[in-house]
Amino acid sequence: MPRKPQRPCQHPGCPKLTSGLYCPEHQRQADYHYNHFQREPETNKRYGRAWKRIRDRYIKAHPLCEECQKQGRLTPAEEVHHILPLSHGGTNNTNNLMALCKPCHSRITVEMGDRWHER
């Protein structure tokens, strides 16, 4: 399947081409800025090193997006979603996790009202 053409990094003055919004160097800066200035401190505590290990293990066991598979598409999973969010009493148990591609994860997160809501 053909890929999308790469676009310039959205960081001002960066000429590098990327398939996301930022090149890897500026993506780290954008993540740092989000984690320190926009994300709530309690959320940072929940998503530490232990979560990264759980997420990597789950993605390895479930390499395809579970939502896309329900619709008959085979899309690589990029993110792990909590069915019941940690902020609402959910856990990191495998029965509360779901492997998703970025578009499915964004759609589900917006529908739940967890992220990108008015503050």
Biopython code that builds the backbone (N, CA, C, O; Angstrom):
import numpy as np
from Bio.PDB.StructureBuilder import StructureBuilder

atoms = [
    (1, "MET", "N", (0.839, -1.172, 0.000)),
    (1, "MET", "CA", (0.000, 0.000, 0.000)),
    (1, "MET", "C", (0.889, 1.241, 0.000)),
    (1, "MET", "O", (1.849, 1.312, 0.768)),
    (2, "PRO", "N", (0.586, 2.208, -0.842)),
    (2, "PRO", "CA", (1.420, 3.416, -0.896)),
    (2, "PRO", "C", (1.268, 4.244, 0.379)),
    (2, "PRO", "O", (0.225, 4.236, 1.033)),
    (3, "ARG", "N", (2.329, 4.947, 0.701)),
    (3, "ARG", "CA", (2.339, 5.800, 1.880)),
    (3, "ARG", "C", (2.060, 7.235, 1.491)),
    (3, "ARG", "O", (2.214, 7.625, 0.334)),
    (4, "LYS", "N", (1.648, 8.010, 2.470)),
    (4, "LYS", "CA", (1.453, 9.443, 2.248)),
    (4, "LYS", "C", (2.807, 10.087, 2.004)),
    (4, "LYS", "O", (3.815, 9.625, 2.537)),
    (5, "PRO", "N", (2.844, 11.134, 1.215)),
    (5, "PRO", "CA", (4.116, 11.850, 1.046)),
    (5, "PRO", "C", (4.484, 12.549, 2.356)),
    (5, "PRO", "O", (3.618, 12.991, 3.111)),
    (6, "GLN", "N", (5.771, 12.633, 2.598)),
    (6, "GLN", "CA", (6.225, 13.285, 3.818)),
    (6, "GLN", "C", (6.072, 14.796, 3.699)),
    (6, "GLN", "O", (6.142, 15.366, 2.610)),
    (7, "ARG", "N", (5.858, 15.430, 4.859)),
    (7, "ARG", "CA", (5.679, 16.879, 4.914)),
    (7, "ARG", "C", (6.782, 17.490, 5.760)),
    (7, "ARG", "O", (7.426, 16.787, 6.539)),
    (8, "PRO", "N", (7.007, 18.783, 5.618)),
    (8, "PRO", "CA", (8.013, 19.435, 6.468)),
    (8, "PRO", "C", (7.577, 19.414, 7.931)),
    (8, "PRO", "O", (6.386, 19.459, 8.240)),
    (9, "CYS", "N", (8.548, 19.348, 8.808)),
    (9, "CYS", "CA", (8.324, 19.413, 10.251)),
    (9, "CYS", "C", (7.632, 20.744, 10.567)),
    (9, "CYS", "O", (7.959, 21.767, 9.963)),
    (10, "GLN", "N", (6.684, 20.740, 11.503)),
    (10, "GLN", "CA", (5.934, 21.957, 11.816)),
    (10, "GLN", "C", (6.657, 22.882, 12.793)),
    (10, "GLN", "O", (6.144, 23.952, 13.120)),
    (11, "HIS", "N", (7.829, 22.489, 13.259)),
    (11, "HIS", "CA", (8.609, 23.378, 14.116)),
    (11, "HIS", "C", (9.138, 24.513, 13.250)),
    (11, "HIS", "O", (9.690, 24.254, 12.181)),
    (12, "PRO", "N", (8.987, 25.751, 13.675)),
    (12, "PRO", "CA", (9.414, 26.885, 12.842)),
    (12, "PRO", "C", (10.881, 26.788, 12.416)),
    (12, "PRO", "O", (11.776, 26.650, 13.249)),
    (13, "GLY", "N", (11.103, 26.861, 11.122)),
    (13, "GLY", "CA", (12.457, 26.873, 10.575)),
    (13, "GLY", "C", (13.083, 25.508, 10.365)),
    (13, "GLY", "O", (14.217, 25.438, 9.891)),
    (14, "CYS", "N", (12.407, 24.427, 10.692)),
    (14, "CYS", "CA", (12.986, 23.093, 10.522)),
    (14, "CYS", "C", (12.668, 22.577, 9.116)),
    (14, "CYS", "O", (11.496, 22.471, 8.754)),
    (15, "PRO", "N", (13.695, 22.253, 8.320)),
    (15, "PRO", "CA", (13.461, 21.816, 6.944)),
    (15, "PRO", "C", (13.277, 20.304, 6.789)),
    (15, "PRO", "O", (13.031, 19.834, 5.678)),
    (16, "LYS", "N", (13.391, 19.533, 7.874)),
    (16, "LYS", "CA", (13.333, 18.070, 7.776)),
    (16, "LYS", "C", (11.934, 17.604, 7.381)),
    (16, "LYS", "O", (10.931, 18.209, 7.758)),
    (17, "LEU", "N", (11.890, 16.511, 6.609)),
    (17, "LEU", "CA", (10.617, 15.917, 6.211)),
    (17, "LEU", "C", (10.227, 14.821, 7.193)),
    (17, "LEU", "O", (11.083, 14.112, 7.720)),
    (18, "THR", "N", (8.917, 14.691, 7.434)),
    (18, "THR", "CA", (8.428, 13.696, 8.378)),
    (18, "THR", "C", (7.038, 13.223, 7.973)),
    (18, "THR", "O", (6.341, 13.896, 7.214)),
    (19, "SER", "N", (6.644, 12.071, 8.479)),
    (19, "SER", "CA", (5.305, 11.561, 8.187)),
    (19, "SER", "C", (4.318, 11.999, 9.272)),
    (19, "SER", "O", (3.109, 11.863, 9.084)),
    (20, "GLY", "N", (4.806, 12.523, 10.404)),
    (20, "GLY", "CA", (3.945, 13.044, 11.468)),
    (20, "GLY", "C", (3.935, 14.557, 11.443)),
    (20, "GLY", "O", (4.152, 15.171, 10.398)),
    (21, "LEU", "N", (3.683, 15.157, 12.591)),
    (21, "LEU", "CA", (3.702, 16.618, 12.675)),
    (21, "LEU", "C", (5.119, 17.164, 12.806)),
    (21, "LEU", "O", (5.453, 18.203, 12.238)),
    (22, "TYR", "N", (5.952, 16.439, 13.572)),
    (22, "TYR", "CA", (7.301, 16.914, 13.851)),
    (22, "TYR", "C", (8.327, 15.846, 13.497)),
    (22, "TYR", "O", (8.007, 14.658, 13.456)),
    (23, "CYS", "N", (9.560, 16.272, 13.243)),
    (23, "CYS", "CA", (10.665, 15.331, 13.071)),
    (23, "CYS", "C", (10.956, 14.722, 14.453)),
    (23, "CYS", "O", (10.500, 15.272, 15.456)),
    (24, "PRO", "N", (11.692, 13.616, 14.540)),
    (24, "PRO", "CA", (11.931, 12.983, 15.847)),
    (24, "PRO", "C", (12.522, 13.921, 16.905)),
    (24, "PRO", "O", (12.164, 13.839, 18.080)),
    (25, "GLU", "N", (13.422, 14.809, 16.487)),
    (25, "GLU", "CA", (14.042, 15.740, 17.436)),
    (25, "GLU", "C", (13.010, 16.691, 18.040)),
    (25, "GLU", "O", (12.977, 16.893, 19.254)),
    (26, "HIS", "N", (12.173, 17.270, 17.186)),
    (26, "HIS", "CA", (11.188, 18.229, 17.673)),
    (26, "HIS", "C", (9.973, 17.531, 18.288)),
    (26, "HIS", "O", (9.253, 18.147, 19.074)),
    (27, "GLN", "N", (9.729, 16.259, 17.950)),
    (27, "GLN", "CA", (8.645, 15.516, 18.588)),
    (27, "GLN", "C", (8.940, 15.345, 20.076)),
    (27, "GLN", "O", (8.040, 15.448, 20.910)),
    (28, "ARG", "N", (10.214, 15.081, 20.405)),
    (28, "ARG", "CA", (10.594, 14.969, 21.818)),
    (28, "ARG", "C", (10.316, 16.286, 22.550)),
    (28, "ARG", "O", (9.820, 16.279, 23.676)),
    (29, "GLN", "N", (10.635, 17.407, 21.911)),
    (29, "GLN", "CA", (10.387, 18.706, 22.534)),
    (29, "GLN", "C", (8.887, 18.950, 22.715)),
    (29, "GLN", "O", (8.460, 19.463, 23.749)),
    (30, "ALA", "N", (8.087, 18.581, 21.706)),
    (30, "ALA", "CA", (6.643, 18.765, 21.799)),
    (30, "ALA", "C", (6.056, 17.880, 22.899)),
    (30, "ALA", "O", (5.173, 18.318, 23.637)),
    (31, "ASP", "N", (6.536, 16.639, 23.018)),
    (31, "ASP", "CA", (6.074, 15.743, 24.079)),
    (31, "ASP", "C", (6.434, 16.293, 25.448)),
    (31, "ASP", "O", (5.616, 16.266, 26.368)),
    (32, "TYR", "N", (7.663, 16.794, 25.584)),
    (32, "TYR", "CA", (8.112, 17.377, 26.848)),
    (32, "TYR", "C", (7.218, 18.557, 27.231)),
    (32, "TYR", "O", (6.780, 18.670, 28.375)),
    (33, "HIS", "N", (6.957, 19.424, 26.269)),
    (33, "HIS", "CA", (6.126, 20.598, 26.528)),
    (33, "HIS", "C", (4.724, 20.177, 26.947)),
    (33, "HIS", "O", (4.164, 20.740, 27.888)),
    (34, "TYR", "N", (4.151, 19.194, 26.260)),
    (34, "TYR", "CA", (2.810, 18.717, 26.603)),
    (34, "TYR", "C", (2.793, 18.124, 28.013)),
    (34, "TYR", "O", (1.908, 18.435, 28.810)),
    (35, "ASN", "N", (3.772, 17.270, 28.318)),
    (35, "ASN", "CA", (3.789, 16.603, 29.621)),
    (35, "ASN", "C", (4.023, 17.573, 30.775)),
    (35, "ASN", "O", (3.502, 17.350, 31.868)),
    (36, "HIS", "N", (4.776, 18.625, 30.568)),
    (36, "HIS", "CA", (5.096, 19.537, 31.663)),
    (36, "HIS", "C", (4.144, 20.725, 31.801)),
    (36, "HIS", "O", (4.000, 21.267, 32.897)),
    (37, "PHE", "N", (3.498, 21.136, 30.722)),
    (37, "PHE", "CA", (2.702, 22.353, 30.798)),
    (37, "PHE", "C", (1.217, 22.165, 30.514)),
    (37, "PHE", "O", (0.410, 22.996, 30.930)),
    (38, "GLN", "N", (0.832, 21.096, 29.816)),
    (38, "GLN", "CA", (-0.572, 20.942, 29.471)),
    (38, "GLN", "C", (-1.238, 19.762, 30.175)),
    (38, "GLN", "O", (-2.440, 19.803, 30.437)),
    (39, "ARG", "N", (-0.486, 18.726, 30.479)),
    (39, "ARG", "CA", (-1.035, 17.534, 31.115)),
    (39, "ARG", "C", (-1.061, 17.712, 32.626)),
    (39, "ARG", "O", (-0.169, 18.335, 33.201)),
    (40, "GLU", "N", (-2.092, 17.161, 33.267)),
    (40, "GLU", "CA", (-2.198, 17.274, 34.717)),
    (40, "GLU", "C", (-1.099, 16.442, 35.389)),
    (40, "GLU", "O", (-0.789, 15.351, 34.910)),
    (41, "PRO", "N", (-0.506, 16.922, 36.478)),
    (41, "PRO", "CA", (0.580, 16.190, 37.146)),
    (41, "PRO", "C", (0.178, 14.788, 37.604)),
    (41, "PRO", "O", (1.007, 13.878, 37.579)),
    (42, "GLU", "N", (-1.079, 14.592, 38.023)),
    (42, "GLU", "CA", (-1.519, 13.271, 38.457)),
    (42, "GLU", "C", (-1.490, 12.273, 37.303)),
    (42, "GLU", "O", (-1.214, 11.091, 37.509)),
    (43, "THR", "N", (-1.768, 12.737, 36.114)),
    (43, "THR", "CA", (-1.743, 11.867, 34.944)),
    (43, "THR", "C", (-0.321, 11.408, 34.665)),
    (43, "THR", "O", (-0.104, 10.247, 34.316)),
    (44, "ASN", "N", (0.650, 12.302, 34.814)),
    (44, "ASN", "CA", (2.053, 11.926, 34.597)),
    (44, "ASN", "C", (2.487, 10.820, 35.540)),
    (44, "ASN", "O", (3.268, 9.949, 35.156)),
    (45, "LYS", "N", (1.986, 10.843, 36.785)),
    (45, "LYS", "CA", (2.345, 9.812, 37.748)),
    (45, "LYS", "C", (1.816, 8.446, 37.322)),
    (45, "LYS", "O", (2.471, 7.427, 37.542)),
    (46, "ARG", "N", (0.630, 8.425, 36.711)),
    (46, "ARG", "CA", (0.021, 7.148, 36.300)),
    (46, "ARG", "C", (0.705, 6.545, 35.085)),
    (46, "ARG", "O", (0.684, 5.327, 34.907)),
    (47, "TYR", "N", (1.305, 7.369, 34.253)),
    (47, "TYR", "CA", (1.891, 6.879, 33.006)),
    (47, "TYR", "C", (3.417, 6.956, 33.054)),
    (47, "TYR", "O", (4.019, 7.693, 32.273)),
    (48, "GLY", "N", (4.032, 6.228, 33.936)),
    (48, "GLY", "CA", (5.481, 6.212, 34.085)),
    (48, "GLY", "C", (6.110, 5.019, 33.388)),
    (48, "GLY", "O", (5.570, 4.498, 32.412)),
    (49, "ARG", "N", (7.254, 4.592, 33.900)),
    (49, "ARG", "CA", (8.027, 3.499, 33.314)),
    (49, "ARG", "C", (7.250, 2.180, 33.336)),
    (49, "ARG", "O", (7.318, 1.407, 32.380)),
    (50, "ALA", "N", (6.517, 1.920, 34.413)),
    (50, "ALA", "CA", (5.747, 0.672, 34.512)),
    (50, "ALA", "C", (4.706, 0.599, 33.402)),
    (50, "ALA", "O", (4.515, -0.456, 32.796)),
    (51, "TRP", "N", (4.031, 1.722, 33.132)),
    (51, "TRP", "CA", (3.031, 1.742, 32.066)),
    (51, "TRP", "C", (3.685, 1.481, 30.707)),
    (51, "TRP", "O", (3.119, 0.769, 29.878)),
    (52, "LYS", "N", (4.854, 2.041, 30.477)),
    (52, "LYS", "CA", (5.532, 1.835, 29.200)),
    (52, "LYS", "C", (5.850, 0.355, 28.985)),
    (52, "LYS", "O", (5.736, -0.154, 27.870)),
    (53, "ARG", "N", (6.244, -0.325, 30.043)),
    (53, "ARG", "CA", (6.515, -1.765, 29.925)),
    (53, "ARG", "C", (5.236, -2.540, 29.630)),
    (53, "ARG", "O", (5.234, -3.428, 28.777)),
    (54, "ILE", "N", (4.156, -2.216, 30.321)),
    (54, "ILE", "CA", (2.868, -2.878, 30.083)),
    (54, "ILE", "C", (2.409, -2.625, 28.659)),
    (54, "ILE", "O", (1.961, -3.546, 27.975)),
    (55, "ARG", "N", (2.518, -1.385, 28.210)),
    (55, "ARG", "CA", (2.097, -1.015, 26.865)),
    (55, "ARG", "C", (2.895, -1.767, 25.808)),
    (55, "ARG", "O", (2.320, -2.297, 24.857)),
    (56, "ASP", "N", (4.211, -1.817, 25.966)),
    (56, "ASP", "CA", (5.048, -2.512, 24.987)),
    (56, "ASP", "C", (4.726, -3.999, 24.936)),
    (56, "ASP", "O", (4.679, -4.592, 23.858)),
    (57, "ARG", "N", (4.504, -4.600, 26.098)),
    (57, "ARG", "CA", (4.153, -6.019, 26.157)),
    (57, "ARG", "C", (2.804, -6.268, 25.474)),
    (57, "ARG", "O", (2.649, -7.254, 24.754)),
    (58, "TYR", "N", (1.836, -5.386, 25.695)),
    (58, "TYR", "CA", (0.504, -5.560, 25.113)),
    (58, "TYR", "C", (0.540, -5.387, 23.591)),
    (58, "TYR", "O", (-0.100, -6.147, 22.864)),
    (59, "ILE", "N", (1.279, -4.399, 23.116)),
    (59, "ILE", "CA", (1.395, -4.171, 21.666)),
    (59, "ILE", "C", (2.071, -5.363, 20.992)),
    (59, "ILE", "O", (1.699, -5.744, 19.882)),
    (60, "LYS", "N", (3.045, -5.939, 21.650)),
    (60, "LYS", "CA", (3.728, -7.100, 21.091)),
    (60, "LYS", "C", (2.768, -8.276, 20.961)),
    (60, "LYS", "O", (2.834, -9.021, 19.983)),
    (61, "ALA", "N", (1.880, -8.449, 21.932)),
    (61, "ALA", "CA", (0.912, -9.544, 21.905)),
    (61, "ALA", "C", (-0.265, -9.256, 20.974)),
    (61, "ALA", "O", (-0.872, -10.192, 20.454)),
    (62, "HIS", "N", (-0.599, -7.986, 20.754)),
    (62, "HIS", "CA", (-1.730, -7.579, 19.911)),
    (62, "HIS", "C", (-1.233, -6.552, 18.890)),
    (62, "HIS", "O", (-1.433, -5.353, 19.087)),
    (63, "PRO", "N", (-0.594, -6.991, 17.807)),
    (63, "PRO", "CA", (0.022, -6.036, 16.881)),
    (63, "PRO", "C", (-0.951, -5.309, 15.951)),
    (63, "PRO", "O", (-0.548, -4.366, 15.270)),
    (64, "LEU", "N", (-2.221, -5.720, 15.904)),
    (64, "LEU", "CA", (-3.185, -5.090, 15.003)),
    (64, "LEU", "C", (-4.249, -4.332, 15.794)),
    (64, "LEU", "O", (-4.597, -4.700, 16.916)),
    (65, "CYS", "N", (-4.756, -3.261, 15.177)),
    (65, "CYS", "CA", (-5.798, -2.439, 15.787)),
    (65, "CYS", "C", (-7.059, -3.281, 15.970)),
    (65, "CYS", "O", (-7.561, -3.867, 15.011)),
    (66, "GLU", "N", (-7.562, -3.340, 17.181)),
    (66, "GLU", "CA", (-8.728, -4.167, 17.483)),
    (66, "GLU", "C", (-10.007, -3.581, 16.900)),
    (66, "GLU", "O", (-10.897, -4.342, 16.520)),
    (67, "GLU", "N", (-10.134, -2.273, 16.815)),
    (67, "GLU", "CA", (-11.311, -1.639, 16.216)),
    (67, "GLU", "C", (-11.342, -1.869, 14.706)),
    (67, "GLU", "O", (-12.392, -2.182, 14.144)),
    (68, "CYS", "N", (-10.206, -1.716, 14.061)),
    (68, "CYS", "CA", (-10.145, -1.934, 12.612)),
    (68, "CYS", "C", (-10.414, -3.390, 12.272)),
    (68, "CYS", "O", (-11.034, -3.679, 11.249)),
    (69, "GLN", "N", (-9.958, -4.314, 13.115)),
    (69, "GLN", "CA", (-10.205, -5.734, 12.870)),
    (69, "GLN", "C", (-11.693, -6.036, 12.901)),
    (69, "GLN", "O", (-12.158, -6.885, 12.140)),
    (70, "LYS", "N", (-12.452, -5.365, 13.759)),
    (70, "LYS", "CA", (-13.902, -5.559, 13.815)),
    (70, "LYS", "C", (-14.558, -5.155, 12.500)),
    (70, "LYS", "O", (-15.608, -5.687, 12.137)),
    (71, "GLN", "N", (-13.939, -4.211, 11.781)),
    (71, "GLN", "CA", (-14.476, -3.732, 10.508)),
    (71, "GLN", "C", (-13.834, -4.427, 9.314)),
    (71, "GLN", "O", (-14.089, -4.055, 8.168)),
    (72, "GLY", "N", (-13.001, -5.434, 9.574)),
    (72, "GLY", "CA", (-12.392, -6.210, 8.506)),
    (72, "GLY", "C", (-11.128, -5.614, 7.913)),
    (72, "GLY", "O", (-10.675, -6.059, 6.859)),
    (73, "ARG", "N", (-10.551, -4.618, 8.568)),
    (73, "ARG", "CA", (-9.310, -4.004, 8.084)),
    (73, "ARG", "C", (-8.154, -4.463, 8.944)),
    (73, "ARG", "O", (-8.326, -4.724, 10.135)),
    (74, "LEU", "N", (-6.986, -4.563, 8.356)),
    (74, "LEU", "CA", (-5.779, -4.916, 9.094)),
    (74, "LEU", "C", (-4.873, -3.698, 9.165)),
    (74, "LEU", "O", (-4.219, -3.339, 8.185)),
    (75, "THR", "N", (-4.838, -3.068, 10.326)),
    (75, "THR", "CA", (-4.055, -1.861, 10.551)),
    (75, "THR", "C", (-3.129, -2.096, 11.732)),
    (75, "THR", "O", (-3.584, -2.600, 12.759)),
    (76, "PRO", "N", (-1.845, -1.751, 11.633)),
    (76, "PRO", "CA", (-0.949, -1.938, 12.772)),
    (76, "PRO", "C", (-1.367, -1.068, 13.959)),
    (76, "PRO", "O", (-1.725, 0.098, 13.794)),
    (77, "ALA", "N", (-1.317, -1.646, 15.140)),
    (77, "ALA", "CA", (-1.643, -0.904, 16.367)),
    (77, "ALA", "C", (-0.442, -0.056, 16.769)),
    (77, "ALA", "O", (0.700, -0.511, 16.698)),
    (78, "GLU", "N", (-0.701, 1.168, 17.187)),
    (78, "GLU", "CA", (0.351, 2.082, 17.594)),
    (78, "GLU", "C", (0.197, 2.518, 19.049)),
    (78, "GLU", "O", (1.165, 2.956, 19.671)),
    (79, "GLU", "N", (-1.018, 2.401, 19.595)),
    (79, "GLU", "CA", (-1.277, 2.882, 20.935)),
    (79, "GLU", "C", (-2.109, 1.867, 21.700)),
    (79, "GLU", "O", (-2.812, 1.049, 21.106)),
    (80, "VAL", "N", (-2.023, 1.928, 23.025)),
    (80, "VAL", "CA", (-2.826, 1.066, 23.885)),
    (80, "VAL", "C", (-3.803, 1.958, 24.641)),
    (80, "VAL", "O", (-3.411, 2.949, 25.257)),
    (81, "HIS", "N", (-5.063, 1.594, 24.584)),
    (81, "HIS", "CA", (-6.149, 2.388, 25.159)),
    (81, "HIS", "C", (-6.723, 1.688, 26.382)),
    (81, "HIS", "O", (-6.910, 0.471, 26.373)),
    (82, "HIS", "N", (-7.002, 2.448, 27.429)),
    (82, "HIS", "CA", (-7.706, 1.918, 28.601)),
    (82, "HIS", "C", (-9.206, 2.002, 28.313)),
    (82, "HIS", "O", (-9.727, 3.090, 28.065)),
    (83, "ILE", "N", (-9.892, 0.879, 28.344)),
    (83, "ILE", "CA", (-11.333, 0.874, 28.112)),
    (83, "ILE", "C", (-12.027, 1.695, 29.190)),
    (83, "ILE", "O", (-12.835, 2.571, 28.881)),
    (84, "LEU", "N", (-11.720, 1.418, 30.441)),
    (84, "LEU", "CA", (-12.159, 2.261, 31.549)),
    (84, "LEU", "C", (-10.933, 3.055, 31.982)),
    (84, "LEU", "O", (-9.996, 2.473, 32.528)),
    (85, "PRO", "N", (-10.912, 4.379, 31.752)),
    (85, "PRO", "CA", (-9.719, 5.180, 32.038)),
    (85, "PRO", "C", (-9.256, 5.054, 33.492)),
    (85, "PRO", "O", (-10.056, 4.825, 34.399)),
    (86, "LEU", "N", (-7.963, 5.207, 33.686)),
    (86, "LEU", "CA", (-7.399, 5.168, 35.030)),
    (86, "LEU", "C", (-8.017, 6.245, 35.912)),
    (86, "LEU", "O", (-8.196, 6.039, 37.112)),
    (87, "SER", "N", (-8.340, 7.379, 35.331)),
    (87, "SER", "CA", (-8.921, 8.478, 36.098)),
    (87, "SER", "C", (-10.328, 8.158, 36.594)),
    (87, "SER", "O", (-10.839, 8.824, 37.494)),
    (88, "HIS", "N", (-10.955, 7.134, 36.003)),
    (88, "HIS", "CA", (-12.306, 6.726, 36.417)),
    (88, "HIS", "C", (-12.286, 5.395, 37.157)),
    (88, "HIS", "O", (-13.321, 4.741, 37.285)),
    (89, "GLY", "N", (-11.115, 4.987, 37.645)),
    (89, "GLY", "CA", (-11.024, 3.767, 38.424)),
    (89, "GLY", "C", (-10.592, 2.538, 37.641)),
    (89, "GLY", "O", (-10.645, 1.429, 38.172)),
    (90, "GLY", "N", (-10.166, 2.702, 36.397)),
    (90, "GLY", "CA", (-9.701, 1.575, 35.596)),
    (90, "GLY", "C", (-8.337, 1.096, 36.058)),
    (90, "GLY", "O", (-7.675, 1.755, 36.860)),
    (91, "THR", "N", (-7.921, -0.054, 35.548)),
    (91, "THR", "CA", (-6.628, -0.631, 35.921)),
    (91, "THR", "C", (-5.823, -0.925, 34.670)),
    (91, "THR", "O", (-6.291, -0.718, 33.550)),
    (92, "ASN", "N", (-4.606, -1.410, 34.873)),
    (92, "ASN", "CA", (-3.743, -1.796, 33.753)),
    (92, "ASN", "C", (-3.866, -3.285, 33.431)),
    (92, "ASN", "O", (-3.000, -3.833, 32.748)),
    (93, "ASN", "N", (-4.912, -3.947, 33.901)),
    (93, "ASN", "CA", (-5.127, -5.357, 33.570)),
    (93, "ASN", "C", (-5.385, -5.500, 32.073)),
    (93, "ASN", "O", (-5.939, -4.600, 31.443)),
    (94, "THR", "N", (-4.980, -6.635, 31.509)),
    (94, "THR", "CA", (-5.132, -6.827, 30.065)),
    (94, "THR", "C", (-6.582, -6.814, 29.613)),
    (94, "THR", "O", (-6.852, -6.491, 28.457)),
    (95, "ASN", "N", (-7.527, -7.156, 30.489)),
    (95, "ASN", "CA", (-8.938, -7.112, 30.068)),
    (95, "ASN", "C", (-9.477, -5.686, 30.016)),
    (95, "ASN", "O", (-10.598, -5.477, 29.552)),
    (96, "ASN", "N", (-8.708, -4.698, 30.480)),
    (96, "ASN", "CA", (-9.092, -3.294, 30.401)),
    (96, "ASN", "C", (-8.296, -2.547, 29.330)),
    (96, "ASN", "O", (-8.421, -1.329, 29.207)),
    (97, "LEU", "N", (-7.483, -3.260, 28.557)),
    (97, "LEU", "CA", (-6.647, -2.622, 27.536)),
    (97, "LEU", "C", (-7.124, -2.996, 26.143)),
    (97, "LEU", "O", (-7.779, -4.019, 25.939)),
    (98, "MET", "N", (-6.777, -2.139, 25.192)),
    (98, "MET", "CA", (-7.177, -2.331, 23.806)),
    (98, "MET", "C", (-6.085, -1.752, 22.909)),
    (98, "MET", "O", (-5.686, -0.601, 23.089)),
    (99, "ALA", "N", (-5.596, -2.535, 21.946)),
    (99, "ALA", "CA", (-4.585, -2.050, 21.000)),
    (99, "ALA", "C", (-5.300, -1.326, 19.858)),
    (99, "ALA", "O", (-6.214, -1.877, 19.245)),
    (100, "LEU", "N", (-4.882, -0.093, 19.577)),
    (100, "LEU", "CA", (-5.546, 0.723, 18.559)),
    (100, "LEU", "C", (-4.531, 1.445, 17.682)),
    (100, "LEU", "O", (-3.392, 1.680, 18.087)),
    (101, "CYS", "N", (-4.966, 1.792, 16.473)),
    (101, "CYS", "CA", (-4.172, 2.682, 15.626)),
    (101, "CYS", "C", (-4.450, 4.114, 16.095)),
    (101, "CYS", "O", (-5.393, 4.341, 16.852)),
    (102, "LYS", "N", (-3.650, 5.064, 15.659)),
    (102, "LYS", "CA", (-3.807, 6.449, 16.136)),
    (102, "LYS", "C", (-5.182, 7.039, 15.796)),
    (102, "LYS", "O", (-5.796, 7.663, 16.662)),
    (103, "PRO", "N", (-5.694, 6.863, 14.551)),
    (103, "PRO", "CA", (-7.014, 7.446, 14.260)),
    (103, "PRO", "C", (-8.137, 6.875, 15.137)),
    (103, "PRO", "O", (-8.996, 7.623, 15.603)),
    (104, "CYS", "N", (-8.135, 5.566, 15.362)),
    (104, "CYS", "CA", (-9.168, 4.960, 16.208)),
    (104, "CYS", "C", (-9.028, 5.436, 17.651)),
    (104, "CYS", "O", (-10.028, 5.723, 18.309)),
    (105, "HIS", "N", (-7.789, 5.522, 18.150)),
    (105, "HIS", "CA", (-7.571, 5.971, 19.526)),
    (105, "HIS", "C", (-8.020, 7.420, 19.695)),
    (105, "HIS", "O", (-8.644, 7.762, 20.699)),
    (106, "SER", "N", (-7.709, 8.265, 18.728)),
    (106, "SER", "CA", (-8.130, 9.666, 18.809)),
    (106, "SER", "C", (-9.648, 9.774, 18.783)),
    (106, "SER", "O", (-10.232, 10.534, 19.556)),
    (107, "ARG", "N", (-10.286, 9.021, 17.900)),
    (107, "ARG", "CA", (-11.749, 9.063, 17.793)),
    (107, "ARG", "C", (-12.402, 8.628, 19.097)),
    (107, "ARG", "O", (-13.307, 9.301, 19.591)),
    (108, "ILE", "N", (-11.955, 7.510, 19.659)),
    (108, "ILE", "CA", (-12.534, 6.998, 20.897)),
    (108, "ILE", "C", (-12.294, 7.969, 22.048)),
    (108, "ILE", "O", (-13.185, 8.183, 22.870)),
    (109, "THR", "N", (-11.115, 8.553, 22.118)),
    (109, "THR", "CA", (-10.784, 9.484, 23.195)),
    (109, "THR", "C", (-11.656, 10.731, 23.116)),
    (109, "THR", "O", (-12.119, 11.229, 24.143)),
    (110, "VAL", "N", (-11.884, 11.239, 21.913)),
    (110, "VAL", "CA", (-12.737, 12.421, 21.746)),
    (110, "VAL", "C", (-14.173, 12.079, 22.116)),
    (110, "VAL", "O", (-14.846, 12.874, 22.773)),
    (111, "GLU", "N", (-14.655, 10.905, 21.703)),
    (111, "GLU", "CA", (-16.022, 10.509, 22.022)),
    (111, "GLU", "C", (-16.231, 10.372, 23.531)),
    (111, "GLU", "O", (-17.308, 10.677, 24.044)),
    (112, "MET", "N", (-15.188, 9.908, 24.241)),
    (112, "MET", "CA", (-15.283, 9.759, 25.693)),
    (112, "MET", "C", (-15.173, 11.109, 26.403)),
    (112, "MET", "O", (-15.600, 11.239, 27.550)),
    (113, "GLY", "N", (-14.607, 12.105, 25.736)),
    (113, "GLY", "CA", (-14.433, 13.424, 26.338)),
    (113, "GLY", "C", (-13.233, 13.495, 27.263)),
    (113, "GLY", "O", (-13.141, 14.404, 28.087)),
    (114, "ASP", "N", (-12.299, 12.535, 27.137)),
    (114, "ASP", "CA", (-11.126, 12.495, 28.007)),
    (114, "ASP", "C", (-10.091, 13.547, 27.639)),
    (114, "ASP", "O", (-9.438, 14.112, 28.517)),
    (115, "ARG", "N", (-9.942, 13.804, 26.386)),
    (115, "ARG", "CA", (-8.886, 14.706, 25.941)),
    (115, "ARG", "C", (-9.476, 15.698, 24.926)),
    (115, "ARG", "O", (-10.538, 15.453, 24.355)),
    (116, "TRP", "N", (-8.799, 16.779, 24.716)),
    (116, "TRP", "CA", (-9.194, 17.809, 23.758)),
    (116, "TRP", "C", (-10.563, 18.407, 24.101)),
    (116, "TRP", "O", (-11.359, 18.721, 23.216)),
    (117, "HIS", "N", (-10.809, 18.553, 25.377)),
    (117, "HIS", "CA", (-12.050, 19.172, 25.792)),
    (117, "HIS", "C", (-11.740, 20.565, 26.316)),
    (117, "HIS", "O", (-10.586, 20.892, 26.594)),
    (118, "GLU", "N", (-12.754, 21.362, 26.445)),
    (118, "GLU", "CA", (-12.560, 22.727, 26.941)),
    (118, "GLU", "C", (-12.182, 22.672, 28.406)),
    (118, "GLU", "O", (-12.807, 21.947, 29.179)),
    (119, "ARG", "N", (-11.174, 23.423, 28.797)),
    (119, "ARG", "CA", (-10.748, 23.442, 30.210)),
    (119, "ARG", "C", (-11.300, 24.644, 30.913)),
    (119, "ARG", "O", (-11.050, 24.831, 32.104)),
]
sb = StructureBuilder()
sb.init_structure("model")
sb.init_model(0)
sb.init_chain("A")
sb.init_seg("    ")
for serial, (resi, resn, name, xyz) in enumerate(atoms, 1):
    if name == "N":
        sb.init_residue(resn, " ", resi, " ")
    sb.init_atom(name, np.array(xyz, "f"), 0.0, 1.0, " ", f" {name:<3s}", serial, name[0])
structure = sb.get_structure()
